[in-house]
Amino acid sequence: MKVSYHGHSIVKIKSKGKTVLIDPFITGNDLTDLQADEQHPDFIVLTHGHGDHVGDTLEIARRSGALIIAVNELALYLQHQGVNAHPMHIGGSREFEFGTIKFTQAFHGSGLQQEDGTFLYMGMPAGVLIMSEGKTIYHAGDTGLFSDMKLIGERHPIDLAFLPIGDNFTMGPDDAVIAAEFLQANTVVPIHYNTFPPIKQNPDDFTSKIKDGRGRIMNPGDIIEL
């Protein structure tokens, strides 16, 4: 299995001959190495309904025919936009061609801003566990620190975790260090930082505090093989 990082919260997983794209915020993301019109995933997984996570989902899904996997309200909204979407919710798991998805809680918000400035509620935000080829990846989405991260790690031993460190909208580096200790993942990668001025961070401030050298900074395009 190959797992790559592409700036902000974008993660791409290639497993069992399928490509999974998580939170494809490409257009307007100065830190990504991707081009939206070059993406042809089989699946798109969304953690929540904010624009910097839904991103280019509709364009990519319409062109590629990708199945979108998201919490119920967000998935139903996307279905009404004419794309394929599979609704799930927190605590639920389901097996797909690439592996098993399970949504976890996250403490954040979720809504899409419309052209007139109003917001549509998109259900609860979530983290997501992806289990494939005997490995487990945890993408926390946007969240603050919560103690049940310890339970997530105990229930599902994690090989690779992606944690937001940007502060202001999510955990900052210090809280993310505690999250990493709760999760006890083999490798922990910081995400959701430096894309905008309010979330400017030095990722070394996070990874240097992770015990046993488990912290790893991934630049856009970097790949980890599990």
C-alpha positions in Angstrom: 0.0 0.0 0.0 1.3 3.5 -0.9 0.1 6.5 1.1 1.0 10.0 -0.1 0.5 13.5 1.3 -0.4 16.5 -0.9 -0.7 19.6 1.3 -3.3 20.8 3.7 -5.4 17.7 4.5 -5.1 15.9 1.2 -4.0 12.2 1.5 -4.0 9.7 -1.4 -4.0 5.9 -0.7 -3.3 3.3 -3.4 -4.3 -0.2 -2.3 -5.6 -3.3 -4.0 -5.4 -1.6 -7.4 -7.7 1.2 -6.3 -7.0 4.9 -5.6 -8.6 6.7 -2.6 -8.4 10.5 -2.3 -9.1 12.1 1.0 -10.3 15.7 1.3 -9.2 16.9 -2.2 -8.9 20.7 -1.6 -6.7 21.4 -4.7 -7.9 24.6 -6.4 -6.9 27.5 -4.2 -4.4 25.4 -2.2 -1.0 26.9 -2.9 0.7 24.1 -1.0 -0.5 21.2 -3.0 1.5 19.5 -5.8 -1.7 18.2 -7.5 -3.8 19.4 -10.4 -7.5 18.8 -10.0 -8.0 17.9 -13.7 -5.4 15.2 -13.5 -7.0 13.3 -10.6 -8.9 10.1 -11.5 -9.5 8.3 -8.1 -11.8 5.4 -7.7 -13.0 6.7 -4.3 -13.1 10.1 -2.6 -13.4 10.2 1.2 -14.5 13.4 3.0 -14.1 14.1 6.6 -16.6 17.0 6.7 -18.3 19.7 4.7 -16.0 22.7 4.8 -14.8 24.1 1.5 -11.1 23.4 2.3 -11.9 19.7 2.6 -14.7 19.2 0.0 -12.6 21.2 -2.4 -12.7 19.9 -5.9 -14.8 16.8 -5.0 -17.7 17.5 -7.4 -15.4 18.2 -10.4 -13.3 15.2 -9.8 -16.2 12.9 -9.2 -18.1 14.0 -12.2 -15.1 13.4 -14.5 -13.8 10.2 -12.9 -17.0 8.6 -11.7 -15.5 8.1 -8.3 -17.7 7.0 -5.4 -17.7 9.6 -2.6 -17.8 8.2 0.9 -19.0 10.7 3.6 -21.3 11.2 6.5 -25.0 11.0 5.7 -25.9 14.6 5.3 -22.9 15.5 3.2 -23.3 12.4 1.0 -27.0 13.1 0.4 -26.2 16.7 -0.6 -23.6 15.5 -3.1 -26.0 12.9 -4.5 -28.3 15.8 -5.3 -25.5 17.4 -7.2 -25.5 14.4 -9.6 -22.5 12.4 -8.3 -22.3 8.9 -6.7 -22.0 9.0 -2.9 -22.3 6.4 -0.2 -23.7 7.8 3.1 -22.2 6.6 6.4 -21.9 8.0 9.9 -19.8 8.0 13.0 -19.2 4.6 14.5 -20.2 2.9 11.3 -17.9 0.8 9.2 -18.2 -0.7 5.7 -16.0 -2.8 3.4 -15.2 -1.4 -0.1 -13.0 -2.7 -2.8 -9.9 -1.1 -1.4 -10.6 -2.0 2.2 -12.7 -1.1 5.2 -13.8 2.5 6.2 -14.9 3.4 9.7 -15.9 6.9 10.7 -14.9 8.3 14.1 -15.9 11.4 16.0 -14.3 14.7 15.5 -14.9 18.0 17.4 -15.3 20.7 14.8 -18.1 22.0 12.5 -19.4 21.1 9.0 -21.1 23.3 6.5 -20.8 24.5 2.9 -21.0 28.2 2.1 -23.3 29.0 -0.8 -22.9 31.8 -3.3 -25.2 34.1 -1.4 -23.1 33.7 1.7 -25.4 31.3 3.6 -24.2 28.0 4.9 -25.8 24.6 4.5 -25.5 22.2 7.4 -23.5 19.1 6.3 -23.9 16.8 9.3 -21.3 16.1 11.9 -17.6 16.3 11.2 -15.6 13.1 11.4 -12.3 11.4 11.4 -11.8 8.2 9.4 -10.0 4.9 9.8 -9.0 3.1 6.6 -8.1 -0.6 7.1 -6.5 -2.4 4.2 -3.8 -5.0 3.5 -3.5 -5.6 7.3 -2.7 -1.9 8.0 -4.7 0.8 9.6 -4.5 4.5 8.7 -6.2 7.2 10.8 -7.1 10.6 9.3 -8.4 12.8 12.1 -10.0 15.4 9.8 -10.4 18.7 11.6 -10.7 18.3 15.3 -9.7 19.5 18.7 -8.1 17.2 21.2 -10.4 14.7 22.8 -9.7 11.9 25.3 -11.5 9.2 23.3 -8.6 9.2 20.8 -7.0 6.9 23.3 -9.9 4.5 22.8 -9.6 4.8 19.0 -6.0 3.7 19.3 -6.8 0.8 21.7 -9.6 -0.5 19.5 -7.7 -0.1 16.2 -3.9 -0.3 16.4 -2.8 2.4 14.0 0.1 2.2 11.6 -0.1 5.8 10.3 -1.9 8.8 11.7 -2.5 12.2 10.1 -3.2 14.9 12.7 -4.1 18.6 12.3 -1.7 21.0 14.0 -2.7 24.4 12.6 -4.3 25.7 15.8 -7.0 28.4 15.5 -9.5 26.1 13.8 -8.2 22.7 15.1 -5.6 21.4 17.6 -2.3 23.2 17.8 1.0 21.4 18.0 1.0 20.9 21.8 -2.5 19.3 21.9 -1.6 17.2 18.8 1.4 15.8 20.7 -1.1 14.6 23.4 -3.3 13.2 20.7 -0.3 11.3 19.3 0.3 9.8 22.7 -3.3 8.8 23.1 -3.4 7.1 19.6 0.0 5.4 19.9 0.3 5.2 16.1 3.6 3.9 14.7 4.0 7.0 12.6 2.4 10.4 13.0 2.2 13.0 10.3 1.1 16.7 10.8 -1.5 18.1 8.4 -3.7 21.2 8.2 -1.1 23.8 8.7 0.6 26.7 6.8 -2.1 26.9 4.1 -3.5 30.1 5.4 -2.0 32.8 7.8 -4.2 31.8 10.8 -2.8 28.2 10.7 0.8 29.1 10.3 3.0 26.6 12.2 6.5 25.1 12.3 5.9 21.3 12.0 9.2 20.6 13.7 7.6 22.0 16.9 5.2 19.0 16.7 7.4 16.2 15.4 10.3 16.9 17.7 8.1 16.3 20.7 6.8 12.9 19.6 8.4 10.1 21.5 10.4 7.3 20.0 10.9 9.2 16.7 7.4 8.4 15.5 6.8 11.9 14.2 7.4 12.5 10.5 7.0 15.6 8.3 5.7 14.8 4.8 6.1 17.4 2.1 3.6 17.5 -0.7 4.2 14.4 -2.9 6.0 12.4 -0.3 5.1 8.7 -0.1 5.0 6.2 2.7 4.8 2.5 1.8 3.1 0.3 4.4 
